[in-house]
Amino acid sequence: MWRVIIKVSRVLMVVGSLWCVVEPVSAQETSVPGAQGATDSLLAQKLYAKALEQKSSGQLALAEKTLEEVVKLQPGKEEAYFQLAQLHLGNGDLSAAAEAALRAAQLDPDSEQYWTVVMDVYRKTGNIKAMPSVLDELIRLNPEKVDYYHEKAYALFLDKKYEAALATCDTITARFGNIEEQHFTKHQIYLAQGDTSAAINELEILVSKKPDDKRAYILLAELYTGIDEAKKAHAILDKAAITFPDEPLVLLGKADVFLAMGKQRQAYDYLQKAFRSDSLGIDAKAGILYNTLANKRRPLDQTYVTALSDLFAETYPKEAKAHAVRGDVYTQLQKPEEARRAYLDALDINRYIEGIWQQLLQVELQLGRYSDVEAHGKEALALFPNQPLILFFTGHGYLGGKRYQEARKYLEAALNRADDEHTPFLTQLYSSLGDVYNALDMYAESDVAYEEAIAMDSTNAYALNNYAYYLALRKHNLSRAAEMSKRSNELTPDYPSYQDTYAWVLFQQGDYETALTWIEKAIGSADEASETLLEHYGDILAKLGRISKAVTQWKKAKSLSESVGKDIDKLSKKIDAKRYID
């Protein structure tokens, strides 16, 4: 599809070669006819010793090359595979590490060390399905190590083999007696199976046997809270508080219980106590704030959420993160002015966090502070040049300020630097460029930009609406405009701006009766009718011959336009002439 912008990716491909040289083998080490096997074995031993020397001296690439020569000469040398596995693990080549480690273990299945390396690789790769069989080997070799049994049970649980996991827990009990870790594992298994009663039973056993383990109290209280047994949860936490009076997790558990009871003030009091605790770090407290915002089932009152975010910033006055999180809280609570101040506080502490600049620019756009967006956008770009999102927001600052040439420059720059795979962002960019080009009377370019946006996302109601409206203003391709406007209203029903667009497209098509229906819908959907809606209402009424009603609407539109400093010349002419003027 023809694009309005030819996007140039400035990708510099640097092709280089890294040469790793294995030292040549002397003539004395070469094989002779009739003694190939013995010579290969001798050479493999010498090369293996050399590889260990290279590894110990930090020549890891050379050591890897040498070991590869060793296993070619002597494929049954398990120590070489073991060393290769460790080297591959070190350089992050997990696939090669898994292959080498497993080969070593297969060659010497009675080596606990080799199977341990295989497990290390599987943990790193998340190969849950392969873990139980490896753990069986480790249990065979070291049947008294209980950790192997626990890990097997947990791996089976993660693989959703719940009955096998429970059977492994029973094996632990039979061999080692009741160990607390298995109760935690069984509690998770029962929860996954939907057996809440059995899960509670495991934790109650643990609380009675290990009263000094705070985890059991907290998990048990959480379970009771989840099944609306708040009083039982409260009793458990009261018991925990005797042993752990200042434990923040107990305090947080009590906050959840009071929220479940609908006691907002008490919930806030316990959250506040937890936030004042030094035992909780800044990241944990930030996570609690975000989780509190996301809790739709038992939401905390906004007053308390903002008070917590204020306390958080007061607790860490010199941490940019604390102020940024506070800004995020206010943003989500639709308090953009407070959010803006928080982001500015964060940037006063640390100007080198790109995400905070992006958040600041977004709230300033929301507030219509376009000159601030321009200034802060330039400031951010001086620190993070060519960042597409910052270019995009800065462009929107100029667009909001009706400085269209500058907006075009920044939005085109954003497009040329955007990730080709980031379709939602590209869709927004093309939609915005459609707006800018239309404002600059670059109609062909505007049409292509909108078509690009819609081709990428046919459900983009914003692009569909704006494209349709501008086509209607130009009286161009009205059938396409009607199709798009109708679609935007289907995607976003009862939105006055989109309903007005459809009314105006129908007006340009001469279907005044249907246009009247849609403009009245738009006015009904609006909290307060804008001057544009009222003018269009009058225009449609005039075309239907209802002149007195049309003049009434035009006068209302004129009054509103005057109050916001808009041009009223055309409206005045309509009122004076008592007819529609194109």
TIKOLKE-935460 format. One record per residue: residue in one letter; x, y, z of N, C-alpha, C in turn. Coordinates in steps of 0.05 Angstrom, whole numbers, plus 5000, padded with zeros to 4 digits. Each point is the difference from the previous one (the first is absolute). Example, Ala and Ser with C-alpha at 12.3 -4.5 7.8 and 13.67 -1.06 7.14 Angstrom:
BEGIN
a526448865156498250245000501850245000/s499350214986501650245001498550225014/
***
This chain:
BEGIN
m501749765000498350245000501850255000/w499350204983501550244999499950145027/r502350085010500150145026500650294996/v498950165018500450284998502950075009/i501249835016502750045009501649754991/i502350044988501849784995501749975024/k499649795016501349975025502849894995/v502050155007502849914996501149905026/s500849755000501349885023503050024997/r501250155017502950034998501349785017/v500249774988501249775014502849954989/l501950035017502849954992500749715007/m500549854979500749725004503049975001/v501049925022502949975003500649704999/v501449924980500749724997502949965008/g500449845020502749965009500549715005/s502449935005500649725005501749985026/l499349825016501649955024501449734997/w502650024998501549754995501149895026/c499349765005501049865024501949784990/v502550015008502049824989500749795021/v499749764994501049785017502949954993/e501749995020502849974994500549744985/p501850014980500449764984501349785017/v499349754993501149775014502749934987/s501949945017502749954990500049734984/a502149974985500349764983500049745017/q501150035025500149765017497249915008/e498050184998497349935010498249894978/t501049994975498349904978500049705001/s497849894988499749715000501749874979/v500649765004501549844981498449764991/p500449914976498449774990500349765019/g497649885005500049765016499650055030/a500050265008499750065029498150235004/q497950024982498250235000498550045026/g498849785010498450025025501650095024/a502349885003501750075023501050284998/t500750084976501150274996497850215004/d497649954990497750185005499550045029/s500149775016499550025028502250175014/l502549954992502250155012499750304993/l499450064975499750274992497650145014/a497849845004497750115013500750085029/q501649835014500850065027501750255002/k501950034981501650245000498450254994/l498149984981498350234993498250075024/y499049795014498350055023501550155022/a502549925004501650145020500550294992/k500550044974500450274989497450175004/a497749874995497550155003499650095028/l500749835020499750085028501850235007/e502550004988501850225004498950264988/q498949974976498850244986497750115016/k498449825011497650085016500950155025/s502049885014500950125025501450274996/s501150044976501350264994498150204987/g497549934998498050194990499750004970/q501349814986499849994970497649814994/l497750105005497649834999499249914972/a500350194980499449934973501949794989/l502650025007501949804992499549745013/a499350015026499449755015497649864987/e498050144992497649884987500849874974/k501650134984500949884975501649755005/t501850015019501749775006498349765010/l498050065017498349785010498349884977/e499250164981498649894977501749814984/e502650064998501949824987500349745016/v499950035027500349765017497749814996/v497550104999497749824998499849884971/k501250144981500149884973501949765000/l502350035014501949785001499149785018/q498750075022499249805020497150065009/p498049914985497250065005499049905027/g501449825012499149895026501350135024/k501350234996501450135022498050195014/e498749905021497850155013501050255014/e502650005010501050245013500150244981/a500649944974500250214980497250134996/y498049824998497250114997499250165024/f500849915024499450155025501250284999/q502550014992501450264999498750174978/l499349894978498650154979497450115010/a498549845015497450095011500450255017/q502149995017500550235018500750254984/l501749964979500750234983497650114986/h498349834989497550094987498250145019/l499849905024498450145021501050285005/g502750015002501250265005499550214979/n499949924975499650194978497150034991/g498249865015497150034995498949834978/d501649814989499049834979498649765013/l497650035009498649805016499449754985/s499450034974499349774984502449814998/a502450124994502449844998500849895027/a499550155021500649915027498349765007/a497550004993498249785006500949754986/e500850034975500849774984502649885011/a501950175007502649905011499749875027/a498450135018499649905027498649734999/l497949984984498649754998501749774989/r501850074981501849804988501949905022/a501050185016501849925022498649825019/a497550075007498549835020499349734988/q499549994974499449744988502549824998/l502350124997502549854999500849905027/d499350155021500649925027497550045017/p498049834998497450045014500249995030/d502349925012500349995029501450245011/s500250214984501350255009497850205009/e499850055026498150195010500650284989/q502650054998500950274990499050054972/y500149804983499150044972497050054999/w498449855014497150035000499350275013/t501650095019499550265012500250234980/v502149974982500350214979497749994981/v499049764994497749974982497650155013/m499649965026497850145014500450314999/d502550085004500550294999499150124973/v500749864979499250094973497050004997/y498749795009497149984997498650225016/r501150075023498850215016500250274984/k502350044988500450254985498250024975/t499649774988498450004975497049965006/g499449935025497149965007498949744988/n501849804996499149754988498849825022/i497550085008498749875023499549704994/k499149944976499349724993502349815003/a502550104995502349825002501149975028/m499250185018501250005027499549755016/p497549895001499549775018501849764995/s500549944974501749774994502950045009/v501050254998502750075009500149985031/l497950105013499949985029499849715010/d498749834984499949725007502949885001/e501650094980502849915000501550105025/l499550255006501450125024499149865026/i497449945001499049855024501249725001/r500349874977501349745000502850015011/l501450214993502850035008500350105028/n498150165009500150115027497350005013/p499049775008497349975009499450145027/e502050095013499650145026499850304998/k500350104976499850294996497150084994/v498750115021497150064998499450224979/d501950184995499550224981499349894972/y501249774993499449894973497049924999/y498949895021497249915000498250254999/h500750215015498450245000500050134972/e502350004988500150134973498549834980/k500049745002498549834982497050055003/a499150025025497250055005499250274989/y501750205003499350264990500050014969/a501949864988500149994971497549864989/l499149795012497649874992497650185003/f500050155022497850205005499950214977/l502450104993500150204979499149894973/d500549744996499149874976497149905001/k498650085022497249935004499549705003/k502049865009499749715005499649985031/y497650085008499550045028500049745016/e498949794989499949755016502849895003/a501750024979502849915003501550175020/a499450265000501350185020499249925028/l497449945005499149925026501249745008/a500449814981501249755006502950045009/t501450194988502750065008500150115028/c498150175007499850115027499649775020/d498349804993499649775017502649845004/t501649994979502649865002501850155020/i499950274999501650165019499149935029/t497449995004499049945027500949735009/a499749804983500849735007502949975006/r501750154986502949975003501150185021/f499050255002501350205017498150105022/g497549925000498150115019498850254990/n498450145016498750254992502150225000/i500550114976501850234997498450244990/e500550235012498350234994499850074971/e502149974985500050094971497949844984/q499649755008498049844985497250105004/h499550125024497350115005499550244982/f502150174996499750224982499449904971/t501549804992499649894973497249884997/k499249845020497349884998497850215000/h500450215016498150225000499650124972/q502350044986499850104972498749814982/i500649745003498849804983496949995004/y499250005025497149995005498650254990/l501350235002498850244989499749974970/a502049904986499949974971497849804992/q499449815018497849814995497350115008/g500050245012497550115009499049905026/d501749865015499249895026501050195022/t498550215005500850205020500149895028/s498149835007500049885027502549845006/a500949844980502549855004502450185002/a500050224985502250195001500150145027/i497750075011499850125026501049815021/n499349754998500849795019503049985002/e501450004976502949985000501350245015/l498950244996501150235013499450005030/e497749905008499349995028501949805015/i500649784986501949815012502750145004/l500850154980502650145001500150215022/v497850155003499950205021500249875028/s498849775003500149875026502849875005/k501349914979502649885003502350205000/k499750214985502250204997498950285006/p499450065025498850265007502050234995/d502549944994502050214996500450064970/d498349874983500250054971497850184991/k500750254995497950204993498649954974/r501349864982498849954973497349855003/a499949815017497549845003497750175009/y500550185020497950185009498950174977/i501950124986499350194979498449874977/l501049764992498649854979497249915009/l499949915025497449915010498050235002/a500950235010498350235001499150094973/e501849984981499350074972497949824989/l500249745006498049814991497350065012/y499950045026497550065013498750264990/t501750204995499050254989498849954972/g501349844984499149944973497449864999/i499349855021497449865000498050145019/d500550265004498250165016499649915029/e502249895011500049925028501950205015/a499250264999501750215010500649975030/k498049915016500449985029502149795006/k500049774986502049805004502850104992/a500150154978502550124991501150195022/h498250165011500750195020501249865025/a498749785008500949855023502849894996/i500449894976502749894993502150215002/l499450244989502050214999500550125028/d497950005017500450095028501949815014/k499749754994501949805012502850044990/a500250064974502750054988501250255011/a498450205007501050265009501349975028/i499349805015501349955026502949934996/t500549824981502849924994501550204982/f498550124982501250184980498650285002/p500450155021498450245004500450224979/d502450024989500650214981500549894972/e499249764995500449884973498250134980/p501150144979498350144981498149824984/l500749754995498249824986497549945016/v500349995027497749965017498350255000/l501350235000498550254999498450024974/l501349924978498650014974497749804999/g500449775012497949815002497650115015/k500550145022497850125015498650224983/a501550144984498850214983498149864981/d500849774988498249854982497549915014/v500349915025497749905015498050235005/f501050235008498250235005498750104975/l501449984977498850074975497749814993/a500549745006497949804995497650055017/m500450125024497850065018498750274993/g501250144981498950264993500950225019/k502049955016501050205019502450154989/q499450204985502150144984502150145019/r499150135021501950155017502049815013/q499049785011501849805013501949884979/a499049954976501849894979502250204994/y499350254998502050214994502050025023/d499149985025501850025023502249784999/y499249764993501949784999501950034976/l498950104978501750054976502150215007/q499150215014501850215008502249905018/k499349825019502049895018502149834984/a499049854980501849844984501950184984/f498950234990501650184983502150145017/r499550025026502050135017502249815009/s499649744994501949805008502550004982/d502349995012502549984985500549724989/s498449815009500349724990499049974972/l498350194991499149994972501750204985/g501149924977501650184984498250164981/i501450184986498650194982498549854978/d501149794989498749854978497549865010/a500249885024497749865011497750205005/k500650235011497950205005498850114974/a501750034980498950084974498149794989/g500849755003498349784990497350005015/i500050055026497550015015498250224990/l501250234994498450224990498749934973/y501549884982498949924974497849795004/n500549805018498049795005497550125012/t500350205017497750125013498350144978/l501350134981498550134978498549794983/a501349774997498949794982497949835014/n499650035026498149835015497250104995/k498749894980497250084994497949865017/r500849775011498149865017499550145026/r502350085012499850145026501650264998/p499050204986501650244996500350175026/l502350115003500550195022499150284991/d498750155018499150264993502350174989/q499450164980502050174986501550185020/t498650105020501250185019502349865014/y499649755007502149855014502249924981/v499349934975502149934981501950244995/t498950234997501750244995501650065025/a498849965024501550055025502349815002/l499649754992502249805000502250084981/s499250094976502150084980501550255010/d498650185014501450245011502049915022/l499149815017501849905021502449864987/f499549864979502249864986502150204990/a499150214988501950214990501450145023/e498650045022501250135024502149825013/t499549744998501849805012502749994985/y499850044973502449994983500250274984/p500550225014499950264987502150044978/k502249855002502250034980500149784980/e497849844999499849784980498150084978/a501150024975498350074977497749804997/k500649745005498049794996497550065017/a500550085025497750055019498150214989/h501250224989498350224989498749914974/a501449844984498949904975497649825005/v500349825020497749835008497750165009/r500650215017497850185008498650124976/g501650084980498850114976498249804986/d500949754999498449794987497449965015/v500150015027497549975016498050224993/y501050255000498250224993499049994971/t501749904983499249974971497649814999/q500349775013497949804998497450095014/l500350185019497750105014498950254987/q500950054975499050234985500450275014/k502450035011500850255012502650104987/p499750104975502450064984501750225011/e498850205012501650225011501949905021/e499049845019501749895021502049814989/a499249844979501949824987502350164987/r499350224987502150164987502050105020/r499150105023501850105020501849785011/a498949765003501649775010502249924980/y499250004974502049934980502250214998/l499350255003502050215000501949985024/d498949925023501649955024502049774995/a499049794987501849774993502250094982/l499450164980502050094980502050205012/d499150145021501950185014502249845014/i499349755008501949835013501749854980/n498749904979501549844979498750054973/r501550154983498950084974500449784979/y501449785008500949804980498349755001/i497450035006498249774999497950064978/e500349874978498450064976497049975005/g499249785015497249955004498650225015/i501450145018498750225015499450234981/w501950064982499550214980497449934984/q499849754992497749924984497450045015/q500049925026497650045017499450305003/l502050165004499650295003498750124975/l501149934977498950114975497149914995/q499449765008497249904996498050165018/v500850045025498150155017499850294992/e502250124990499850274990498350024975/l500149804983498150004977497249985010/q499549835020497349975011499050265011/l501850165012499250255012499950234979/g500849944975500050214979502250215004/r502149925014502350185005502049964977/y499250094976501549944976502850135000/s500250245010502650135000501949865019/d498949885022501749855018500949744987/v498249874984500749764986502350064980/e499850224986502150084981502750035015/a499950155021502550065015501249755013/h498349855013501049755013500749794980/g498649994977500749814979502850054990/k500650264995502750074990502149935021/e499450055025501849945022500649705002/a497949854997500349705001501649904976/l499550124976501449914976502950075001/a500850215015502850065003501449785016/l498549865017501249785016499649734986/f497849974986499349754986499350064971/p502050074984499450084972498949764984/n498250074982498849814981498349785014/q499050055024498249815012497250044989/p498849804987497550044985497750105017/l499749895025497850095017500250295008/i502450095006500450275008499650194976/l500949924977499550154975497050024995/f498649785004497149984996498550205019/f500749995026498650185019500750294994/t502550054993500850274994498550114976/g499749824979498550084977497150065007/h498949855018497250065009499850265015/g502150075014500050275013499750224979/y501649984979499850194978497349994986/l498949754996497449974988497950135016/g500149965027498050135017500250305000/g502450104996500450294998499650114972/k499149834982499450074972502550104985/r502349905008502550064986500649764983/y498749994977499849754984502749924987/q501550204990502549924987501949875020/e500150125025501749885020499049725008/a497449985002498849745007500749794979/r499850084975500749824978502949915002/k501950185006502849935003500449785021/y498850045023500549805022498549744995/l497650014989498649754995501249844978/e501050134979501449854979502649885011/a501450155017502449895012499349765018/a497850015014499249775016499449764982/l498650054978499449784981502549874989/n501950164993502549894988501649845020/r499550045026501649865021498349795014/a497549974993498349815014500649714991/d499549825019500449714994497849914981/d500849874978498149914980498049805012/e500849865021498349795012498050125020/h500350255007498350135021497550124986/t498249834992497750084984498250215014/p499349965026498350205013501250285000/f502650025004501350265000500050124972/l500649834980500150104972497250094992/t497949865009497350094994499450285010/q500850045025499750275012501550214985/l502549934992501650194985498750084974/y499149804985498850064974497450165003/s498549945021497550155005500750295006/s502150055017500850275007501050154975/l501549864983501050134976497750074981/g498049835000497650064984498850275009/d499850045027499050255011501850244991/v502649965003501950224994499950074971/y500149804983500050064971497450144991/n497849915012497550134993500150305008/a501150055024500250285009501750174982/l502049874987501850144982499049994971/d497549924996498849984973501549804982/m501449815012501449794985498149764998/y497850034984497849815002500849724990/a501549994979500849744989501649855021/e501950145012501749875021498349925025/s498150185006498249945023498449744995/d498949984976498449764993501749755002/v502550014990501749775001500749925028/a500650205017500649955028497749865014/y497650104996497649875012499649724990/e500449964974499749744988502049805012/e502550105005502049835013499149925028/a499050205015499149945027497849795001/i498150034981497749825000500849734989/a501949994982501049744990501349845022/m501450155018501349865022498149925022/d497950165003498049945021497350094991/s498449824990497450074989498050085022/t500849965025498250085023500850265012/n501750154987500950265011497950214995/a498250035020497750174997500850294996/y502250085013501050284997500750064971/a501649834988500850054972497649994981/l498249805005497649984983498450265001/n499650105024498450245004501250244987/n502650055007501350254990500250004969/y500749774989500249974971497350064988/a497949885011497350044989499250305002/y500650135022499250285004501450184980/y502649964997501450174981499249954971/l499349764993498949954974497450144996/a498350005021497450144999500450304996/l501950115015500550294997500850074972/r501549824987501050054973497949904979/k497849885009498049884982501349804981/h501749855010501549814983499649725010/n499549814981499849725006498049955023/l497650114997498149995023499049725006/s499949834981499149725006502049865018/r502650054995502149895017499850135028/a499550265001499850145025497749895016/a497749954987497649905014500649725012/e501349834984500749735009501850015025/m502050174999501950025023498750125024/s498450214997498750135022498049815014/k498549854984498249815011501549795017/r502349914989501649805014501150115026/s500850255001501150125024497950025022/n497550044992497750015019499349725010/e500449804984499649735009502149925020/l502550094995502249935018499950165026/t499150254999499850175023497350135001/p498049865009497250115000499750235020/d498050174994499250225019502350205005/y501850034981502250195002499250254983/p499550235013498850224985501650094975/s502750015003501650094977499649824976/y499949745005499749814977497250014989/q498050045017497350034991499650254983/d501450225008499950254985501349964972/t502249854999501349954974498149864981/y498649795011498249854982497750184991/a499150185018497950194992501050184978/w502550085002501050194980500649864973/v500849755001500349854975497349974986/l498049925016497349974989499050274989/f500650225014499250274990501350054973/q502549944997501350054974499049824978/q498949775008498749824980497150084994/g499050205014497350094995497849855015/d500849825018498149845016499550155026/y498450224998499750195023498349885023/e498049834993498449895021501649815018/t501749834988501649825016502250155014/a501050214987502050175013498950135025/l497450084999498850125023499849815024/t499449744993499949805021502749975014/w502250014984502649965012501150245014/i499350244991500950245014498650025027/e497549925000498550005026501149795019/k500949774989501349805017502550125012/a501650144983502550125009499650205023/i498050174996499450205021499049865026/g498549794996499049855023502249855015/s502149914986502249865012502050185014/a500150264991501950195011499250105027/d501950035018499450125026499050294996/e501450134981499250274993500650044971/a498050084984500350034971502150214993/s501949934982502050194992498950194979/e501650214993499150194980499849864973/t501849804995500049854974497449844998/l499349865021497549844999497650184995/l499950235014497750174997499950134972/e502350074989500050114973499149794980/h501049765002499149784982497049955003/y499150015025497149965004498450214985/g500950255002498650214986500249974970/d502349914990500349964971498149794989/i499749785015498249784992497150095001/l499350155021497250105002499450194977/a502050174993499550194978499549854974/k501549784995499649854975497249865000/l499049965023497349885002497850205000/g500850264997498050214999499050105027/r501349925022499250095026501850245009/i499550224987501950235002500050125028/s497750045012500050135027501649835020/k499649744999501549825018503050004993/a500650024974502850014992501450255011/v498650234998501150255010500549995030/t498249875014500349975029502649855007/q500549784985502449845005502550164992/w499950154978502350164991500750215021/k497950125011500550205021501349885025/k499149765007501349875022503049944994/a500549914975502749944992501750254999/k498850224992501550264999500850085028/s498249985019500550085027502349845012/l499949744995502249835010502650064987/s500050044973502450064986501350265010/e498350205005501150265010501349965027/s498849825017501149965027502749875000/v500749854979502649864998501850134979/g499250234990501750154982500149904971/k498049864992499949894972498850204981/d500749974975498950184979497049954997/i498550224999497049984999498950124974/d501850074982499250144976497949844983/k500749744996498249834984497349965013/l500149965027497549965015498350254998/s501350235002498550264999498650024972/k501449934979498850014973497649824998/k500249765011497749814999497650125015/i500650115023497850115016498750244986/d501650174989498950244986498549914975/a501149814985498749924975497749805004/k499949895024498049805007499949774980/r502549914993500249774982502849885004/y500249754990502649875002501950124980/i502450055009502250104982502349805002/d500849904977502149804999502750135007/
***
